[in-house]
Amino acid sequence: MLKEFSAKIANHFLDQSEQRMELIVKHPAIGKYSSKKENIQSIILNPHNQLFCRLTNNTIEMLCLFDMRKDPVKKPYQYH
């Protein structure tokens, strides 16, 4: 990230991501579920980024960070 963004922007992004992860831990049903893959959810990190993750037991596995300014057809997972 530091190659493309300033340290301030990168730290802000990481803080936002961490806050969203804490929300997922507290409220595992938050976000949209994929209709293609089991246990895959997405949550909006900020106006430009969507995180796809898998919840198993007490683990959050980050799978993909999608730039929402791109063509939505290119999203790796679909929803119900």
Secondary structure, DSSP 8 states (H G I E B T S, - for coil): -TTTS-HHHHHHHHHHHHHHHHHHHH-TT-SEEBSSSTTEEEEEEETTEEEEEEEETTEEEEEEEEETTS-GGG-SS-B-
